[in-house]
Amino acid sequence: MASILTNASAMTALQTLSVTNQNLATTQNRIATGLKISEASDNAAYWSIATTMRSDNGANSVIQDALGLGSAKIDTAYSAMNKAIDSVNTIKNLVLASKNASPEDRAKNQLLINSAIGALKENAGASYAGSNLLTTDQALDGAPATANFSTIASYARDSTGKVTTGSIDVALANTRLVDTGGTATTKTGILDKQFAVTNAAATPVTTQTSILTINVSGADIDNKALDDILTGVEAAAKGLASGASQLGAAKTRIDSQKSFISALSDAVDRGIGTLVDADMNKESARLSALQVQQQLGVQALSIANASNQSIQQLFRS
């Protein structure tokens, strides 16, 4: 039925063209952003999941940075600890060489020992970004916040939304070369902890010394006293080896965790992509098809509108 009030064909063509234009706008947006879900209105569930995953990946990035900083600090301490082991071994050899040596030779050995002690003090001062794991205060050992060197290592959320974090810790009591707290007799550092040295005189003389104050050329130092010094040096060497082992183990854990967090971040990125990324091949083909549909829709609307002209012809003379 021809009507001058209602053009059903034009209405249908207009409706079809409107849908095509909406689909075309959606496809163009996907191509421009690379996302099939760029906002909550596209798919609320997937958008929410992807947003949460992006947030978690942001946390993983922070952890990566923290692990990198922690690794650098531990690596600095580890390198200094190994240098300290070399210096203590040098001191041990010089003390051993001083047994049955002449006073002149002991004096020469003492000069070399003093040089090694200077190197040890430099080793103990090694720090990175203001953090020194080798020179610390034993008075803080009872405080969890300062008794350990800690670096955040993990971030996790359970099904209820509860967040937990993990850390890699190193007990500073095990890596302390120099103790900045206490008195001379109460220091607990591997290098400044005192030990007794007793000679074999008729009336034995006992003195207190540490690795940093060893003296093989003193008047009261004999072979018996040198044996006590060697015992103290061996104890220090053992402590250094233990400290280096703990630092090395922590470094290995940090490096392993860095690799894991990196792999985890990549996996999360892939998961986000699966949820919200647009398939560009598919969208490109869809764009071409919609552009053709748009052209045909415009033509269909034009034809439908032209049908009213035939009604006008009926009323012409």
ZAKOLFI-577046 format. One record per residue: residue number from 1; x, y, z of N, C-alpha, C in turn. Coordinates in steps of 0.1 Angstrom, whole numbers, plus 5000, padded with zeros to 4 digits. Layout:
! residues N
<NUM, <X, Y, Z>, <X, Y, Z>, <X, Y, Z>>
...
This chain:
! residues 317
<1, <5008, 4988, 5000>, <5000, 5000, 5000>, <5009, 5012, 5000>>
<2, <5006, 5022, 4991>, <5013, 5034, 4990>, <5007, 5044, 5000>>
<3, <5015, 5051, 5008>, <5010, 5060, 5017>, <5019, 5073, 5017>>
<4, <5012, 5084, 5019>, <5020, 5097, 5020>, <5024, 5100, 5035>>
<5, <5018, 5092, 5044>, <5021, 5094, 5058>, <5031, 5084, 5064>>
<6, <5032, 5072, 5059>, <5042, 5062, 5064>, <5049, 5056, 5052>>
<7, <5062, 5057, 5053>, <5071, 5050, 5043>, <5078, 5039, 5050>>
<8, <5072, 5027, 5050>, <5077, 5016, 5057>, <5091, 5012, 5052>>
<9, <5093, 5012, 5039>, <5105, 5008, 5033>, <5117, 5018, 5038>>
<10, <5114, 5031, 5038>, <5124, 5040, 5043>, <5127, 5038, 5058>>
<11, <5117, 5035, 5066>, <5119, 5032, 5080>, <5128, 5020, 5082>>
<12, <5125, 5010, 5074>, <5133, 4997, 5075>, <5148, 5000, 5071>>
<13, <5149, 5007, 5060>, <5162, 5010, 5055>, <5170, 5019, 5065>>
<14, <5163, 5029, 5071>, <5170, 5037, 5080>, <5174, 5030, 5093>>
<15, <5165, 5021, 5097>, <5169, 5012, 5109>, <5181, 5004, 5106>>
<16, <5181, 4998, 5095>, <5193, 4989, 5091>, <5205, 4997, 5090>>
<17, <5204, 5009, 5084>, <5216, 5018, 5083>, <5221, 5022, 5096>>
<18, <5212, 5025, 5105>, <5216, 5029, 5119>, <5224, 5018, 5126>>
<19, <5219, 5006, 5125>, <5226, 4994, 5131>, <5240, 4993, 5125>>
<20, <5240, 4994, 5111>, <5253, 4993, 5104>, <5263, 5004, 5109>>
<21, <5258, 5016, 5111>, <5267, 5027, 5115>, <5272, 5024, 5129>>
<22, <5263, 5019, 5138>, <5268, 5016, 5152>, <5279, 5005, 5151>>
<23, <5276, 4994, 5144>, <5286, 4984, 5143>, <5299, 4989, 5137>>
<24, <5298, 4998, 5127>, <5310, 5004, 5121>, <5318, 5012, 5131>>
<25, <5311, 5020, 5139>, <5317, 5028, 5149>, <5325, 5019, 5159>>
<26, <5318, 5008, 5163>, <5324, 4998, 5173>, <5337, 4992, 5167>>
<27, <5336, 4988, 5154>, <5348, 4982, 5148>, <5359, 4992, 5146>>
<28, <5356, 5005, 5142>, <5366, 5015, 5141>, <5373, 5018, 5155>>
<29, <5365, 5018, 5165>, <5371, 5020, 5179>, <5380, 5008, 5183>>
<30, <5376, 4996, 5179>, <5385, 4984, 5182>, <5398, 4985, 5175>>
<31, <5397, 4990, 5162>, <5409, 4991, 5154>, <5418, 5002, 5160>>
<32, <5412, 5013, 5164>, <5419, 5025, 5169>, <5426, 5021, 5182>>
<33, <5419, 5014, 5191>, <5424, 5011, 5205>, <5432, 4998, 5206>>
<34, <5429, 4989, 5196>, <5434, 4976, 5197>, <5427, 4967, 5207>>
<35, <5416, 4972, 5212>, <5408, 4964, 5223>, <5394, 4962, 5218>>
<36, <5390, 4950, 5220>, <5376, 4947, 5218>, <5367, 4950, 5230>>
<37, <5374, 4951, 5242>, <5367, 4955, 5254>, <5376, 4967, 5260>>
<38, <5372, 4979, 5258>, <5379, 4990, 5262>, <5373, 4997, 5274>>
<39, <5360, 4994, 5277>, <5353, 5000, 5288>, <5343, 4990, 5293>>
<40, <5338, 4993, 5305>, <5329, 4984, 5312>, <5316, 4981, 5304>>
<41, <5312, 4990, 5296>, <5299, 4988, 5289>, <5301, 4978, 5278>>
<42, <5313, 4975, 5274>, <5316, 4965, 5263>, <5313, 4951, 5268>>
<43, <5318, 4948, 5280>, <5316, 4935, 5287>, <5320, 4937, 5301>>
<44, <5311, 4939, 5310>, <5314, 4943, 5324>, <5322, 4933, 5331>>
<45, <5319, 4920, 5329>, <5326, 4909, 5336>, <5341, 4909, 5331>>
<46, <5343, 4908, 5318>, <5357, 4907, 5313>, <5365, 4920, 5316>>
<47, <5358, 4932, 5315>, <5365, 4944, 5318>, <5370, 4945, 5333>>
<48, <5361, 4940, 5342>, <5365, 4940, 5356>, <5376, 4930, 5359>>
<49, <5376, 4919, 5352>, <5387, 4909, 5354>, <5400, 4915, 5349>>
<50, <5400, 4921, 5337>, <5412, 4926, 5331>, <5417, 4938, 5339>>
<51, <5408, 4946, 5344>, <5413, 4958, 5352>, <5420, 4953, 5365>>
<52, <5414, 4942, 5371>, <5421, 4937, 5383>, <5434, 4931, 5380>>
<53, <5435, 4924, 5368>, <5448, 4918, 5364>, <5458, 4928, 5361>>
<54, <5454, 4939, 5355>, <5463, 4950, 5352>, <5469, 4956, 5365>>
<55, <5460, 4957, 5375>, <5464, 4962, 5388>, <5474, 4953, 5395>>
<56, <5472, 4940, 5394>, <5481, 4930, 5399>, <5494, 4931, 5392>>
<57, <5494, 4933, 5379>, <5506, 4934, 5372>, <5514, 4946, 5375>>
<58, <5507, 4957, 5379>, <5513, 4969, 5384>, <5521, 4966, 5397>>
<59, <5515, 4958, 5405>, <5521, 4954, 5418>, <5533, 4946, 5415>>
<60, <5532, 4937, 5405>, <5544, 4928, 5401>, <5555, 4937, 5396>>
<61, <5552, 4948, 5389>, <5563, 4956, 5384>, <5570, 4963, 5396>>
<62, <5562, 4967, 5406>, <5569, 4973, 5418>, <5578, 4963, 5425>>
<63, <5573, 4950, 5426>, <5581, 4940, 5432>, <5593, 4937, 5424>>
<64, <5592, 4937, 5411>, <5604, 4936, 5402>, <5615, 4946, 5406>>
<65, <5610, 4959, 5407>, <5620, 4970, 5410>, <5626, 4967, 5424>>
<66, <5617, 4963, 5434>, <5622, 4961, 5447>, <5632, 4950, 5448>>
<67, <5630, 4939, 5440>, <5639, 4928, 5440>, <5652, 4932, 5433>>
<68, <5651, 4941, 5423>, <5663, 4945, 5417>, <5672, 4953, 5426>>
<69, <5665, 4962, 5434>, <5673, 4970, 5444>, <5678, 4961, 5455>>
<70, <5670, 4951, 5460>, <5675, 4942, 5470>, <5686, 4934, 5465>>
<71, <5686, 4929, 5453>, <5697, 4922, 5447>, <5710, 4929, 5447>>
<72, <5709, 4942, 5443>, <5721, 4951, 5442>, <5727, 4953, 5456>>
<73, <5718, 4954, 5466>, <5723, 4956, 5480>, <5730, 4944, 5485>>
<74, <5724, 4932, 5483>, <5730, 4920, 5487>, <5742, 4917, 5480>>
<75, <5742, 4919, 5467>, <5754, 4917, 5459>, <5766, 4925, 5463>>
<76, <5763, 4938, 5467>, <5774, 4946, 5473>, <5780, 4940, 5485>>
<77, <5771, 4936, 5494>, <5775, 4930, 5507>, <5783, 4917, 5505>>
<78, <5778, 4909, 5495>, <5784, 4896, 5492>, <5798, 4898, 5487>>
<79, <5800, 4907, 5478>, <5813, 4910, 5472>, <5823, 4915, 5483>>
<80, <5818, 4924, 5492>, <5826, 4929, 5503>, <5830, 4917, 5512>>
<81, <5820, 4909, 5515>, <5823, 4897, 5524>, <5834, 4888, 5518>>
<82, <5833, 4886, 5506>, <5844, 4877, 5499>, <5857, 4884, 5500>>
<83, <5858, 4897, 5498>, <5870, 4904, 5500>, <5875, 4903, 5514>>
<84, <5866, 4904, 5524>, <5870, 4903, 5538>, <5876, 4889, 5541>>
<85, <5870, 4879, 5534>, <5876, 4865, 5536>, <5890, 4865, 5532>>
<86, <5893, 4871, 5520>, <5907, 4871, 5515>, <5916, 4879, 5525>>
<87, <5911, 4890, 5531>, <5920, 4898, 5540>, <5922, 4890, 5553>>
<88, <5912, 4883, 5558>, <5914, 4875, 5570>, <5923, 4864, 5568>>
<89, <5923, 4857, 5556>, <5932, 4847, 5553>, <5946, 4852, 5552>>
<90, <5948, 4864, 5547>, <5961, 4871, 5547>, <5966, 4873, 5561>>
<91, <5957, 4878, 5570>, <5961, 4880, 5584>, <5965, 4866, 5590>>
<92, <5957, 4856, 5588>, <5961, 4843, 5593>, <5975, 4838, 5589>>
<93, <5978, 4840, 5577>, <5991, 4836, 5572>, <6002, 4844, 5578>>
<94, <6000, 4857, 5580>, <6010, 4866, 5586>, <6012, 4862, 5601>>
<95, <6001, 4859, 5608>, <6002, 4855, 5622>, <6009, 4842, 5623>>
<96, <6006, 4833, 5614>, <6013, 4820, 5614>, <6028, 4822, 5611>>
<97, <6031, 4831, 5602>, <6045, 4834, 5599>, <6053, 4841, 5610>>
<98, <6046, 4846, 5620>, <6052, 4853, 5631>, <6056, 4844, 5642>>
<99, <6052, 4832, 5641>, <6056, 4822, 5652>, <6071, 4819, 5650>>
<100, <6078, 4820, 5661>, <6093, 4817, 5661>, <6100, 4827, 5652>>
<101, <6094, 4838, 5648>, <6101, 4849, 5640>, <6108, 4859, 5649>>
<102, <6117, 4865, 5644>, <6125, 4876, 5651>, <6116, 4888, 5653>>
<103, <6119, 4896, 5663>, <6111, 4908, 5666>, <6111, 4917, 5653>>
<104, <6121, 4917, 5646>, <6121, 4926, 5634>, <6111, 4920, 5623>>
<105, <6111, 4907, 5622>, <6102, 4901, 5612>, <6087, 4903, 5617>>
<106, <6085, 4902, 5630>, <6072, 4904, 5635>, <6067, 4918, 5633>>
<107, <6076, 4927, 5634>, <6073, 4941, 5632>, <6069, 4943, 5617>>
<108, <6076, 4937, 5608>, <6073, 4938, 5594>, <6059, 4931, 5591>>
<109, <6057, 4920, 5597>, <6044, 4913, 5595>, <6032, 4922, 5601>>
<110, <6035, 4929, 5612>, <6025, 4937, 5617>, <6021, 4948, 5608>>
<111, <6030, 4954, 5600>, <6027, 4964, 5591>, <6018, 4959, 5580>>
<112, <6020, 4946, 5576>, <6012, 4940, 5566>, <5998, 4937, 5571>>
<113, <5998, 4933, 5584>, <5985, 4930, 5591>, <5977, 4943, 5592>>
<114, <5984, 4954, 5595>, <5977, 4967, 5596>, <5970, 4970, 5582>>
<115, <5978, 4967, 5572>, <5972, 4970, 5558>, <5960, 4962, 5556>>
<116, <5960, 4949, 5560>, <5949, 4940, 5558>, <5937, 4945, 5566>>
<117, <5940, 4950, 5579>, <5929, 4955, 5587>, <5923, 4967, 5581>>
<118, <5931, 4975, 5575>, <5925, 4987, 5568>, <5916, 4983, 5557>>
<119, <5920, 4972, 5549>, <5911, 4967, 5539>, <5898, 4962, 5545>>
<120, <5899, 4955, 5556>, <5887, 4950, 5563>, <5877, 4961, 5567>>
<121, <5883, 4972, 5572>, <5874, 4983, 5575>, <5867, 4989, 5563>>
<122, <5874, 4989, 5552>, <5868, 4994, 5539>, <5857, 4984, 5535>>
<123, <5860, 4971, 5536>, <5850, 4961, 5533>, <5837, 4963, 5541>>
<124, <5839, 4965, 5554>, <5828, 4966, 5563>, <5819, 4979, 5560>>
<125, <5825, 4989, 5553>, <5818, 5001, 5550>, <5811, 5000, 5537>>
<126, <5811, 4989, 5530>, <5805, 4988, 5517>, <5790, 4990, 5518>>
<127, <5784, 4999, 5510>, <5770, 5001, 5511>, <5765, 5004, 5497>>
<128, <5751, 5003, 5495>, <5745, 5005, 5482>, <5732, 5013, 5485>>
<129, <5731, 5025, 5479>, <5719, 5033, 5481>, <5717, 5036, 5496>>
<130, <5728, 5038, 5503>, <5727, 5041, 5517>, <5724, 5029, 5527>>
<131, <5724, 5017, 5521>, <5721, 5005, 5529>, <5734, 4997, 5531>>
<132, <5738, 4995, 5543>, <5750, 4987, 5547>, <5745, 4975, 5555>>
<133, <5748, 4963, 5550>, <5744, 4951, 5556>, <5755, 4945, 5565>>
<134, <5766, 4951, 5565>, <5778, 4946, 5572>, <5782, 4954, 5584>>
<135, <5778, 4966, 5585>, <5780, 4974, 5597>, <5767, 4978, 5603>>
<136, <5763, 4971, 5613>, <5750, 4973, 5619>, <5750, 4973, 5634>>
<137, <5739, 4976, 5641>, <5738, 4977, 5655>, <5732, 4965, 5661>>
<138, <5739, 4958, 5670>, <5733, 4946, 5676>, <5722, 4949, 5685>>
<139, <5721, 4962, 5690>, <5710, 4966, 5699>, <5697, 4965, 5692>>
<140, <5697, 4965, 5679>, <5684, 4964, 5671>, <5680, 4950, 5668>>
<141, <5688, 4940, 5672>, <5685, 4926, 5668>, <5671, 4921, 5674>>
<142, <5667, 4927, 5684>, <5654, 4923, 5690>, <5642, 4929, 5683>>
<143, <5644, 4939, 5674>, <5633, 4945, 5667>, <5632, 4939, 5653>>
<144, <5620, 4933, 5651>, <5619, 4926, 5638>, <5621, 4935, 5626>>
<145, <5617, 4948, 5627>, <5618, 4957, 5616>, <5632, 4960, 5612>>
<146, <5641, 4958, 5621>, <5655, 4962, 5618>, <5665, 4950, 5620>>
<147, <5660, 4939, 5626>, <5669, 4928, 5628>, <5673, 4921, 5615>>
<148, <5664, 4922, 5605>, <5666, 4916, 5592>, <5667, 4926, 5581>>
<149, <5674, 4923, 5571>, <5673, 4930, 5558>, <5662, 4923, 5550>>
<150, <5652, 4930, 5546>, <5641, 4924, 5539>, <5638, 4931, 5526>>
<151, <5634, 4923, 5516>, <5630, 4928, 5504>, <5617, 4921, 5500>>
<152, <5607, 4929, 5496>, <5594, 4923, 5492>, <5596, 4914, 5480>>
<153, <5590, 4902, 5480>, <5593, 4892, 5469>, <5581, 4887, 5462>>
<154, <5569, 4889, 5468>, <5557, 4883, 5462>, <5544, 4891, 5466>>
<155, <5534, 4890, 5457>, <5521, 4896, 5460>, <5510, 4887, 5455>>
<156, <5501, 4884, 5463>, <5491, 4874, 5459>, <5477, 4878, 5465>>
<157, <5467, 4874, 5458>, <5453, 4877, 5463>, <5445, 4864, 5462>>
<158, <5438, 4860, 5473>, <5430, 4848, 5473>, <5416, 4850, 5467>>
<159, <5408, 4840, 5467>, <5395, 4841, 5461>, <5386, 4851, 5469>>
<160, <5389, 4854, 5481>, <5381, 4863, 5489>, <5386, 4877, 5488>>
<161, <5397, 4879, 5481>, <5402, 4893, 5479>, <5413, 4896, 5489>>
<162, <5416, 4887, 5498>, <5426, 4890, 5508>, <5440, 4890, 5502>>
<163, <5448, 4900, 5504>, <5461, 4902, 5498>, <5472, 4897, 5508>>
<164, <5481, 4890, 5504>, <5493, 4886, 5512>, <5506, 4889, 5504>>
<165, <5516, 4893, 5511>, <5529, 4896, 5505>, <5539, 4887, 5512>>
<166, <5550, 4884, 5504>, <5561, 4876, 5510>, <5574, 4884, 5508>>
<167, <5584, 4880, 5516>, <5597, 4887, 5515>, <5608, 4877, 5516>>
<168, <5620, 4882, 5512>, <5632, 4874, 5514>, <5640, 4882, 5524>>
<169, <5644, 4875, 5535>, <5651, 4881, 5546>, <5665, 4876, 5548>>
<170, <5673, 4885, 5553>, <5687, 4881, 5557>, <5689, 4886, 5572>>
<171, <5692, 4877, 5581>, <5694, 4881, 5595>, <5707, 4889, 5596>>
<172, <5707, 4901, 5600>, <5719, 4910, 5600>, <5729, 4905, 5610>>
<173, <5724, 4898, 5621>, <5733, 4892, 5631>, <5744, 4883, 5624>>
<174, <5740, 4877, 5613>, <5748, 4867, 5606>, <5758, 4873, 5596>>
<175, <5755, 4886, 5593>, <5764, 4893, 5583>, <5771, 4904, 5589>>
<176, <5770, 4907, 5602>, <5776, 4918, 5608>, <5791, 4917, 5610>>
<177, <5798, 4925, 5603>, <5813, 4925, 5604>, <5817, 4935, 5615>>
<178, <5810, 4946, 5616>, <5813, 4956, 5626>, <5800, 4960, 5633>>
<179, <5801, 4960, 5647>, <5790, 4963, 5655>, <5791, 4978, 5659>>
<180, <5781, 4986, 5655>, <5781, 5000, 5659>, <5775, 5003, 5672>>
<181, <5770, 4993, 5679>, <5764, 4995, 5692>, <5772, 4988, 5703>>
<182, <5768, 4990, 5715>, <5775, 4983, 5726>, <5788, 4990, 5730>>
<183, <5796, 4983, 5738>, <5809, 4987, 5742>, <5819, 4978, 5736>>
<184, <5832, 4981, 5738>, <5843, 4973, 5733>, <5841, 4958, 5737>>
<185, <5837, 4956, 5749>, <5836, 4942, 5754>, <5823, 4935, 5750>>
<186, <5814, 4942, 5745>, <5801, 4936, 5742>, <5798, 4936, 5727>>
<187, <5807, 4940, 5719>, <5804, 4941, 5704>, <5803, 4926, 5699>>
<188, <5795, 4925, 5689>, <5792, 4911, 5684>, <5796, 4910, 5669>>
<189, <5802, 4920, 5663>, <5806, 4919, 5649>, <5817, 4908, 5647>>
<190, <5817, 4902, 5636>, <5827, 4892, 5633>, <5841, 4897, 5634>>
<191, <5843, 4910, 5631>, <5857, 4916, 5631>, <5860, 4923, 5644>>
<192, <5850, 4928, 5651>, <5853, 4935, 5663>, <5849, 4928, 5676>>
<193, <5844, 4916, 5675>, <5841, 4908, 5687>, <5855, 4904, 5693>>
<194, <5856, 4907, 5706>, <5869, 4904, 5713>, <5870, 4890, 5717>>
<195, <5883, 4885, 5718>, <5886, 4872, 5723>, <5899, 4873, 5731>>
<196, <5901, 4864, 5740>, <5912, 4864, 5750>, <5925, 4859, 5743>>
<197, <5936, 4866, 5746>, <5949, 4862, 5742>, <5958, 4861, 5754>>
<198, <5963, 4849, 5757>, <5971, 4846, 5769>, <5985, 4841, 5765>>
<199, <5996, 4847, 5771>, <6009, 4842, 5768>, <6014, 4831, 5778>>
<200, <6026, 4826, 5776>, <6031, 4815, 5784>, <6041, 4820, 5794>>
<201, <6040, 4832, 5798>, <6050, 4838, 5808>, <6047, 4831, 5822>>
<202, <6057, 4832, 5830>, <6056, 4826, 5844>, <6044, 4831, 5850>>
<203, <6041, 4844, 5849>, <6029, 4849, 5853>, <6021, 4853, 5840>>
<204, <6012, 4845, 5835>, <6006, 4847, 5823>, <5998, 4860, 5822>>
<205, <6000, 4867, 5811>, <5993, 4879, 5808>, <5982, 4877, 5798>>
<206, <5970, 4881, 5802>, <5958, 4879, 5793>, <5953, 4893, 5788>>
<207, <5952, 4894, 5775>, <5946, 4906, 5769>, <5934, 4903, 5761>>
<208, <5926, 4913, 5758>, <5915, 4911, 5749>, <5918, 4918, 5736>>
<209, <5915, 4912, 5725>, <5918, 4918, 5712>, <5906, 4913, 5703>>
<210, <5907, 4919, 5691>, <5897, 4915, 5680>, <5905, 4915, 5667>>
<211, <5899, 4910, 5657>, <5905, 4910, 5644>, <5911, 4923, 5640>>
<212, <5903, 4934, 5644>, <5907, 4947, 5640>, <5918, 4953, 5648>>
<213, <5922, 4946, 5659>, <5932, 4952, 5668>, <5944, 4942, 5670>>
<214, <5945, 4932, 5661>, <5956, 4922, 5663>, <5969, 4929, 5663>>
<215, <5978, 4924, 5672>, <5992, 4929, 5673>, <6001, 4917, 5676>>
<216, <6009, 4914, 5666>, <6018, 4902, 5667>, <6032, 4907, 5672>>
<217, <6034, 4920, 5673>, <6048, 4925, 5677>, <6049, 4930, 5691>>
<218, <6038, 4928, 5699>, <6038, 4933, 5713>, <6048, 4926, 5722>>
<219, <6052, 4932, 5732>, <6061, 4926, 5742>, <6056, 4914, 5748>>
<220, <6043, 4913, 5750>, <6037, 4901, 5757>, <6033, 4890, 5748>>
<221, <6036, 4892, 5735>, <6032, 4882, 5725>, <6043, 4871, 5723>>
<222, <6039, 4859, 5726>, <6048, 4848, 5723>, <6041, 4838, 5715>>
<223, <6047, 4826, 5713>, <6040, 4816, 5705>, <6027, 4811, 5710>>
<224, <6025, 4811, 5723>, <6013, 4807, 5729>, <6002, 4817, 5726>>
<225, <6006, 4830, 5728>, <5996, 4841, 5725>, <5993, 4841, 5710>>
<226, <6002, 4838, 5701>, <6000, 4837, 5687>, <5990, 4826, 5684>>
<227, <5991, 4815, 5691>, <5981, 4804, 5689>, <5967, 4809, 5692>>
<228, <5965, 4817, 5703>, <5952, 4822, 5707>, <5947, 4832, 5696>>
<229, <5957, 4839, 5691>, <5953, 4849, 5680>, <5948, 4841, 5668>>
<230, <5955, 4830, 5664>, <5951, 4822, 5653>, <5938, 4815, 5655>>
<231, <5935, 4812, 5668>, <5921, 4806, 5671>, <5911, 4817, 5668>>
<232, <5913, 4829, 5672>, <5904, 4840, 5670>, <5902, 4843, 5655>>
<233, <5913, 4842, 5648>, <5913, 4844, 5633>, <5905, 4833, 5626>>
<234, <5907, 4821, 5630>, <5899, 4810, 5625>, <5884, 4811, 5627>>
<235, <5881, 4816, 5639>, <5867, 4818, 5643>, <5861, 4829, 5634>>
<236, <5868, 4839, 5631>, <5864, 4850, 5622>, <5862, 4845, 5608>>
<237, <5871, 4837, 5603>, <5871, 4831, 5590>, <5858, 4823, 5588>>
<238, <5855, 4815, 5599>, <5843, 4807, 5599>, <5831, 4815, 5598>>
<239, <5830, 4826, 5606>, <5819, 4835, 5606>, <5817, 4842, 5593>>
<240, <5828, 4846, 5586>, <5827, 4852, 5573>, <5822, 4842, 5563>>
<241, <5826, 4830, 5563>, <5822, 4820, 5554>, <5807, 4818, 5555>>
<242, <5802, 4817, 5568>, <5788, 4815, 5571>, <5780, 4827, 5565>>
<243, <5785, 4839, 5568>, <5778, 4851, 5564>, <5777, 4852, 5549>>
<244, <5788, 4848, 5542>, <5789, 4849, 5527>, <5779, 4838, 5522>>
<245, <5778, 4827, 5528>, <5769, 4816, 5523>, <5754, 4821, 5524>>
<246, <5751, 4828, 5535>, <5737, 4833, 5536>, <5734, 4844, 5526>>
<247, <5744, 4853, 5524>, <5742, 4863, 5514>, <5741, 4857, 5500>>
<248, <5749, 4847, 5497>, <5748, 4841, 5484>, <5735, 4834, 5482>>
<249, <5730, 4827, 5493>, <5717, 4820, 5491>, <5706, 4830, 5489>>
<250, <5707, 4841, 5496>, <5696, 4852, 5494>, <5697, 4857, 5480>>
<251, <5709, 4860, 5475>, <5710, 4865, 5461>, <5704, 4855, 5451>>
<252, <5707, 4842, 5453>, <5701, 4832, 5444>, <5686, 4832, 5445>>
<253, <5681, 4833, 5457>, <5666, 4834, 5458>, <5660, 4846, 5451>>
<254, <5667, 4857, 5453>, <5662, 4869, 5447>, <5662, 4868, 5432>>
<255, <5673, 4864, 5426>, <5674, 4862, 5412>, <5664, 4853, 5406>>
<256, <5661, 4842, 5414>, <5651, 4832, 5409>, <5637, 4838, 5410>>
<257, <5635, 4846, 5420>, <5621, 4853, 5422>, <5620, 4863, 5411>>
<258, <5630, 4870, 5407>, <5629, 4880, 5397>, <5625, 4873, 5384>>
<259, <5631, 4862, 5381>, <5628, 4855, 5368>, <5613, 4850, 5369>>
<260, <5609, 4845, 5381>, <5595, 4841, 5382>, <5585, 4852, 5380>>
<261, <5588, 4863, 5387>, <5579, 4875, 5386>, <5578, 4880, 5372>>
<262, <5589, 4880, 5365>, <5589, 4884, 5351>, <5580, 4874, 5342>>
<263, <5582, 4861, 5344>, <5574, 4852, 5337>, <5559, 4853, 5341>>
<264, <5556, 4856, 5354>, <5543, 4857, 5358>, <5536, 4869, 5352>>
<265, <5544, 4880, 5351>, <5538, 4893, 5345>, <5535, 4890, 5330>>
<266, <5544, 4883, 5323>, <5541, 4880, 5309>, <5529, 4871, 5308>>
<267, <5527, 4862, 5317>, <5515, 4853, 5316>, <5502, 4861, 5319>>
<268, <5503, 4870, 5328>, <5491, 4879, 5331>, <5488, 4888, 5319>>
<269, <5499, 4893, 5312>, <5497, 4901, 5300>, <5490, 4893, 5289>>
<270, <5494, 4881, 5288>, <5488, 4872, 5278>, <5473, 4870, 5281>>
<271, <5471, 4867, 5294>, <5457, 4865, 5299>, <5448, 4877, 5296>>
<272, <5453, 4889, 5299>, <5446, 4901, 5296>, <5443, 4903, 5282>>
<273, <5453, 4900, 5273>, <5451, 4901, 5259>, <5440, 4891, 5254>>
<274, <5440, 4879, 5259>, <5430, 4870, 5255>, <5416, 4875, 5258>>
<275, <5414, 4882, 5269>, <5401, 4887, 5273>, <5397, 4899, 5266>>
<276, <5406, 4909, 5263>, <5402, 4922, 5258>, <5408, 4926, 5245>>
<277, <5418, 4920, 5241>, <5425, 4924, 5228>, <5416, 4921, 5216>>
<278, <5416, 4930, 5206>, <5409, 4928, 5194>, <5417, 4920, 5184>>
<279, <5410, 4911, 5177>, <5417, 4904, 5166>, <5417, 4913, 5154>>
<280, <5429, 4919, 5151>, <5430, 4929, 5141>, <5427, 4924, 5127>>
<281, <5430, 4911, 5124>, <5427, 4905, 5111>, <5411, 4905, 5109>>
<282, <5405, 4900, 5120>, <5391, 4899, 5120>, <5384, 4912, 5119>>
<283, <5389, 4922, 5127>, <5383, 4935, 5127>, <5385, 4942, 5113>>
<284, <5397, 4940, 5107>, <5399, 4946, 5094>, <5389, 4941, 5083>>
<285, <5387, 4928, 5083>, <5377, 4922, 5074>, <5363, 4927, 5077>>
<286, <5360, 4928, 5090>, <5347, 4933, 5094>, <5345, 4948, 5090>>
<287, <5356, 4956, 5091>, <5355, 4970, 5087>, <5351, 4971, 5072>>
<288, <5358, 4963, 5064>, <5355, 4963, 5049>, <5341, 4960, 5046>>
<289, <5336, 4949, 5053>, <5322, 4944, 5051>, <5312, 4955, 5055>>
<290, <5315, 4961, 5067>, <5305, 4971, 5072>, <5305, 4984, 5063>>
<291, <5317, 4987, 5058>, <5317, 4999, 5049>, <5308, 4996, 5036>>
<292, <5309, 4984, 5031>, <5301, 4980, 5020>, <5286, 4981, 5024>>
<293, <5283, 4975, 5036>, <5269, 4975, 5041>, <5264, 4990, 5042>>
<294, <5273, 4998, 5047>, <5269, 5012, 5049>, <5265, 5019, 5035>>
<295, <5273, 5016, 5025>, <5271, 5021, 5012>, <5257, 5016, 5006>>
<296, <5255, 5003, 5008>, <5243, 4997, 5003>, <5231, 5002, 5011>>
<297, <5233, 5005, 5024>, <5222, 5010, 5032>, <5218, 5024, 5028>>
<298, <5228, 5032, 5025>, <5225, 5046, 5020>, <5217, 5045, 5007>>
<299, <5221, 5036, 4998>, <5214, 5034, 4985>, <5200, 5029, 4987>>
<300, <5198, 5020, 4997>, <5185, 5014, 4999>, <5176, 5025, 5005>>
<301, <5181, 5034, 5014>, <5174, 5045, 5019>, <5170, 5055, 5008>>
<302, <5179, 5057, 4999>, <5176, 5066, 4988>, <5165, 5061, 4979>>
<303, <5165, 5048, 4977>, <5155, 5042, 4968>, <5141, 5042, 4975>>
<304, <5142, 5039, 4989>, <5129, 5040, 4996>, <5123, 5054, 4996>>
<305, <5131, 5064, 4998>, <5126, 5077, 4998>, <5121, 5082, 4984>>
<306, <5127, 5076, 4974>, <5122, 5079, 4960>, <5109, 5074, 4957>>
<307, <5104, 5064, 4965>, <5091, 5057, 4962>, <5080, 5067, 4964>>
<308, <5081, 5077, 4972>, <5071, 5087, 4975>, <5069, 5096, 4962>>
<309, <5079, 5097, 4954>, <5078, 5105, 4942>, <5067, 5099, 4933>>
<310, <5066, 5086, 4933>, <5056, 5080, 4924>, <5042, 5084, 4928>>
<311, <5039, 5086, 4941>, <5026, 5091, 4945>, <5024, 5105, 4940>>
<312, <5034, 5113, 4940>, <5032, 5127, 4935>, <5028, 5127, 4920>>
<313, <5033, 5117, 4913>, <5030, 5116, 4899>, <5015, 5114, 4896>>
<314, <5009, 5107, 4906>, <4995, 5104, 4904>, <4986, 5116, 4905>>
<315, <4991, 5127, 4911>, <4983, 5139, 4913>, <4987, 5150, 4903>>
<316, <4996, 5147, 4894>, <4999, 5156, 4884>, <4989, 5155, 4872>>
<317, <4986, 5166, 4866>, <4977, 5166, 4855>, <4982, 5158, 4843>>
